[in-house]
Every structure is written in C-alpha cells, then in structure tokens.
Amino acid sequence: MADELDVDAMLRRFRERARAVRERTLPPVAGPERQRFVEQAEIDHLDFAIIGDASWSLVDGVLTLRVDLRPDPARDDGES
C-alpha cells in the first residue's frame, strides 16, 4: 500500500477540499438548519486545512503527518 500512496497528492486534495468548503455557497436553508450548515462548514474547513498543511514522512511503512499549530509570525492579519 505504501508504494501506491502519493502523499503529496493526498495533501493537495485536502487543501482543495478546504478551499471548496470555504468558497461554497449556502444552500437555501433558514433558521437552525442554516446555522448547523455554517457550523459544519467551519469544522470541515478547519479539518481539511489542518491536514492539508501537514508535512509528512514515511519510515518503515509508517506514515507520519506533522502539523505545526503555532501561529505564523509572518502573518499580520491577526488570524490564527
């Protein structure tokens, strides 16, 4: 399985999913359903973005994803 795994492509797909979640429009729902949709989209984006930003290593058949959750000092827009 490790021979068939393209980790860079997998991480690229996660980045694409994060972007797609952020850019998708809201369906025509209102009230509590709309709020649940928005909350789920925020969670989905965070999950996909975290994995998409990971660096990786494959040692002895073990895939390790490393995610740096420290704030990026190069960003000055205040986001975390």
PAKOLVEX-25217 format. One record per residue: y, x, z of N, C-alpha, C in turn. Coordinates in Angstrom, 3 decimals. Each point is the difference from the previous one (the first is absolute). Layout:
REM residues N
r nv Y; nu X; nw Z; cav Y; cau X; caw Z; cv Y; cu X; cw Z
...
This chain:
REM residues 80
r nv -1.198; nu 0.821; nw 0.000; cav 1.198; cau -0.821; caw 0.000; cv 1.257; cu 0.861; cw 0.000
r nv 0.016; nu 1.081; nw 0.777; cav 1.179; cau 0.854; caw 0.071; cv 0.335; cu 0.596; cw -1.356
r nv -1.018; nu 0.237; nw -0.836; cav 0.244; cau 0.557; caw -1.326; cv 0.737; cu -0.988; cw -0.905
r nv -0.156; nu -1.291; nw 0.249; cav 0.601; cau -1.041; caw -0.834; cv 1.364; cu -0.447; cw 0.515
r nv 0.361; nu 0.405; nw 1.198; cav 1.219; cau -0.481; caw 0.638; cv 1.215; cu 0.781; cw -0.486
r nv 0.978; nu -0.709; nw -0.524; cav 1.273; cau 0.593; caw -0.392; cv 1.019; cu -0.437; cw 1.053
r nv 0.165; nu 0.823; nw 1.018; cav 0.852; cau -0.365; caw 1.135; cv 1.456; cu -0.140; cw -0.435
r nv 0.467; nu 0.876; nw -0.867; cav 1.387; cau -0.111; caw -0.466; cv 0.232; cu -1.344; cw -0.690
r nv -0.952; nu -0.438; nw -0.797; cav 0.121; cau -1.304; caw -0.666; cv -0.036; cu -1.134; cw 1.025
r nv -0.844; nu 0.135; nw 1.004; cav -0.072; cau -1.019; caw 1.044; cv 1.342; cu -0.107; cw 0.734
r nv 0.569; nu 1.129; nw 0.374; cav 1.283; cau -0.014; caw 0.708; cv 1.111; cu -0.543; cw -0.902
r nv -0.063; nu 0.316; nw -1.277; cav 0.963; cau -0.541; caw -0.958; cv -0.110; cu -1.527; cw -0.051
r nv -1.223; nu -0.521; nw 0.020; cav -0.180; cau -1.467; caw 0.004; cv 0.580; cu -0.613; cw 1.266
r nv -0.142; nu 0.655; nw 1.133; cav 0.599; cau -0.522; caw 1.230; cv 1.522; cu -0.010; cw -0.098
r nv 0.591; nu 1.054; nw -0.582; cav 1.457; cau 0.021; caw -0.180; cv 0.430; cu -1.125; cw -0.937
r nv -0.772; nu -0.223; nw -1.056; cav 0.314; cau -1.094; caw -0.933; cv -0.105; cu -1.357; cw 0.685
r nv -1.006; nu -0.168; nw 0.850; cav -0.145; cau -1.264; caw 0.735; cv 1.172; cu -0.218; cw 0.940
r nv 0.427; nu 1.067; nw 0.685; cav 1.144; cau -0.117; caw 0.906; cv 1.239; cu -0.431; cw -0.778
r nv 0.224; nu 0.621; nw -1.155; cav 1.149; cau -0.347; caw -0.832; cv -0.112; cu -1.449; cw -0.490
r nv -1.181; nu -0.419; nw -0.393; cav -0.207; cau -1.364; caw -0.492; cv 0.265; cu -1.033; cw 1.092
r nv -0.427; nu 0.292; nw 1.206; cav 0.239; cau -0.930; caw 1.109; cv 1.495; cu -0.108; cw 0.258
r nv 0.683; nu 1.132; nw -0.007; cav 1.443; cau -0.003; caw 0.273; cv 0.766; cu -0.753; cw -1.085
r nv -0.452; nu 0.098; nw -1.251; cav 0.743; cau -0.572; caw -1.124; cv -0.412; cu -1.424; cw -0.361
r nv -1.110; nu -0.491; nw 0.550; cav -0.434; cau -1.333; caw -0.424; cv 0.932; cu -1.068; cw 0.545
r nv 0.101; nu -1.059; nw -0.769; cav 0.875; cau -1.104; caw 0.388; cv -0.735; cu -0.931; cw 0.958
r nv 0.781; nu -0.746; nw 0.735; cav -0.591; cau -0.963; caw 0.928; cv -0.489; cu -1.221; cw -0.771
r nv -1.169; nu -0.494; nw 0.355; cav -0.467; cau -1.239; caw -0.642; cv 0.834; cu -1.176; cw 0.513
r nv -0.082; nu -1.124; nw -0.679; cav 0.803; cau -1.154; caw 0.410; cv -0.582; cu -0.674; cw 1.251
r nv 0.132; nu 0.673; nw 1.119; cav -0.440; cau -0.563; caw 1.274; cv 1.194; cu -0.043; cw 0.940
r nv -0.098; nu -0.853; nw 0.990; cav 1.099; cau -0.145; caw 0.949; cv -0.552; cu -0.058; cw 1.413
r nv 0.901; nu 0.085; nw 0.931; cav -0.361; cau -0.154; caw 1.401; cv -0.910; cu 1.090; cw 0.519
r nv -0.947; nu -0.392; nw 0.848; cav -0.885; cau 0.982; caw 0.630; cv -0.858; cu 0.772; cw -1.006
r nv -0.372; nu -0.639; nw -1.098; cav -0.805; cau 0.686; caw -1.011; cv 0.781; cu 1.156; cw -0.614
r nv 1.284; nu -0.222; nw -0.239; cav 0.847; cau 1.049; caw -0.561; cv 0.086; cu 1.175; cw 0.971
r nv 0.210; nu -0.295; nw 1.263; cav 0.110; cau 1.062; caw 0.998; cv -1.305; cu 0.788; cw 0.094
r nv -1.136; nu -0.686; nw -0.027; cav -1.292; cau 0.705; caw 0.036; cv -0.176; cu 0.887; cw -1.233
r nv 0.425; nu -0.491; nw -1.153; cav -0.089; cau 0.785; caw -1.228; cv 0.851; cu 1.262; cw 0.113
r nv 1.219; nu -0.141; nw 0.484; cav 0.903; cau 1.146; caw 0.148; cv -0.577; cu 1.002; cw 0.995
r nv -0.498; nu -0.487; nw 1.128; cav -0.582; cau 0.899; caw 1.002; cv -1.218; cu 0.738; cw -0.551
r nv -0.849; nu -0.699; nw -0.740; cav -1.179; cau 0.649; caw -0.574; cv 0.402; cu 1.027; cw -1.049
r nv 1.018; nu -0.299; nw -0.783; cav 0.474; cau 0.950; caw -1.001; cv 0.517; cu 1.273; cw 0.661
r nv 0.702; nu -0.139; nw 1.121; cav 0.494; cau 1.175; caw 0.722; cv -1.156; cu 0.858; cw 0.510
r nv -1.023; nu -0.650; nw 0.537; cav -1.175; cau 0.728; caw 0.496; cv -0.733; cu 0.672; cw -1.153
r nv -0.197; nu -0.731; nw -1.103; cav -0.682; cau 0.564; caw -1.167; cv 0.748; cu 1.218; cw -0.520
r nv 1.320; nu -0.113; nw -0.113; cav 0.798; cau 1.119; caw -0.508; cv -0.162; cu 1.213; cw 0.904
r nv 0.105; nu -0.196; nw 1.297; cav -0.137; cau 1.113; caw 0.938; cv -1.367; cu 0.658; cw -0.121
r nv -1.051; nu -0.795; nw -0.030; cav -1.358; cau 0.546; caw -0.115; cv -0.169; cu 0.810; cw -1.284
r nv 0.395; nu -0.587; nw -1.125; cav -0.157; cau 0.689; caw -1.279; cv 0.865; cu 1.256; cw -0.062
r nv 1.231; nu -0.082; nw 0.514; cav 0.908; cau 1.152; caw -0.043; cv -0.513; cu 1.147; cw 0.868
r nv -0.546; nu -0.309; nw 1.162; cav -0.526; cau 1.048; caw 0.875; cv -1.122; cu 0.751; cw -0.693
r nv -0.954; nu -0.723; nw -0.553; cav -1.116; cau 0.662; caw -0.684; cv 0.503; cu 0.722; cw -1.247
r nv 0.912; nu -0.602; nw -0.728; cav 0.528; cau 0.615; caw -1.209; cv 0.725; cu 1.309; cw 0.249
r nv 0.543; nu 0.170; nw 1.202; cav 0.720; cau 1.228; caw 0.347; cv -0.893; cu 1.074; cw 0.603
r nv -1.268; nu -0.282; nw 0.127; cav -0.909; cau 0.938; caw 0.666; cv -0.250; cu 1.241; cw -0.856
r nv -0.228; nu 1.098; nw 0.689; cav -0.563; cau 1.177; caw -0.661; cv -1.488; cu -0.029; cw 0.329
r nv -0.792; nu 0.768; nw -0.735; cav -1.439; cau -0.133; caw 0.206; cv -0.706; cu 1.333; cw -0.142
r nv -1.193; nu 0.009; nw 0.592; cav -0.910; cau 1.128; caw -0.190; cv -1.417; cu -0.567; cw -0.025
r nv -0.854; nu 0.709; nw -0.705; cav -1.411; cau -0.372; caw -0.081; cv -0.795; cu 1.245; cw 0.359
r nv -0.614; nu -0.031; nw 1.172; cav -0.747; cau 1.153; caw 0.503; cv -1.392; cu -0.463; cw 0.395
r nv -1.003; nu 0.620; nw -0.587; cav -1.399; cau -0.317; caw 0.300; cv -0.290; cu -1.492; cw -0.117
r nv 0.590; nu -0.633; nw -1.015; cav -0.268; cau -1.408; caw -0.249; cv 0.794; cu -0.965; cw 0.869
r nv 0.923; nu 0.519; nw 0.804; cav 0.811; cau -0.854; caw 0.875; cv 1.429; cu -0.041; cw -0.537
r nv 0.434; nu -1.191; nw -0.392; cav 1.364; cau -0.195; caw -0.469; cv 0.893; cu -0.231; cw 1.213
r nv 1.044; nu 0.806; nw 0.106; cav 0.959; cau -0.151; caw 1.092; cv 1.361; cu -0.289; cw -0.599
r nv 0.576; nu -1.119; nw 0.416; cav 1.362; cau -0.341; caw -0.396; cv 0.912; cu 0.356; cw 1.160
r nv 1.063; nu 0.720; nw -0.295; cav 0.953; cau 0.415; caw 1.034; cv 1.319; cu -0.698; cw -0.284
r nv 0.499; nu -0.707; nw 1.011; cav 1.233; cau -0.771; caw -0.139; cv 0.996; cu 0.505; cw 1.030
r nv 1.120; nu 0.502; nw -0.471; cav 1.068; cau 0.477; caw 0.873; cv 0.938; cu -1.170; cw 0.267
r nv 0.019; nu -0.473; nw 1.232; cav 0.820; cau -1.158; caw 0.367; cv 1.346; cu 0.405; cw 0.600
r nv 0.274; nu 1.297; nw 0.009; cav 1.292; cau 0.442; caw 0.524; cv 1.105; cu -0.402; cw -0.962
r nv 1.192; nu -0.273; nw 0.526; cav 1.129; cau -0.329; caw -0.872; cv 0.302; cu 1.161; cw -0.937
r nv 0.408; nu -0.323; nw -1.201; cav 0.353; cau 1.004; caw -0.990; cv 1.470; cu 0.373; cw 0.200
r nv 0.286; nu 1.225; nw 0.418; cav 1.394; cau 0.374; caw 0.257; cv 0.849; cu 0.008; cw -1.269
r nv -0.622; nu 0.055; nw -1.159; cav 0.758; cau -0.002; caw -1.268; cv 0.579; cu -1.368; cw -0.307
r nv -0.560; nu -1.041; nw 0.606; cav 0.507; cau -1.353; caw -0.237; cv 1.169; cu -0.262; cw 0.925
r nv 1.072; nu -0.488; nw -0.552; cav 1.163; cau -0.281; caw 0.841; cv 0.386; cu -1.459; cw -0.075
r nv -0.936; nu -0.864; nw -0.426; cav 0.303; cau -1.433; caw -0.098; cv -0.376; cu -0.755; cw 1.253
r nv -0.557; nu 0.703; nw 1.008; cav -0.311; cau -0.646; caw 1.275; cv -1.318; cu -0.714; cw 0.040
r nv -0.729; nu -0.081; nw -1.123; cav -1.303; cau -0.670; caw 0.004; cv -1.023; cu 0.871; cw 0.699
r nv -1.015; nu -0.650; nw 0.536; cav -1.113; cau 0.752; caw 0.582; cv -1.315; cu -0.443; cw -0.558
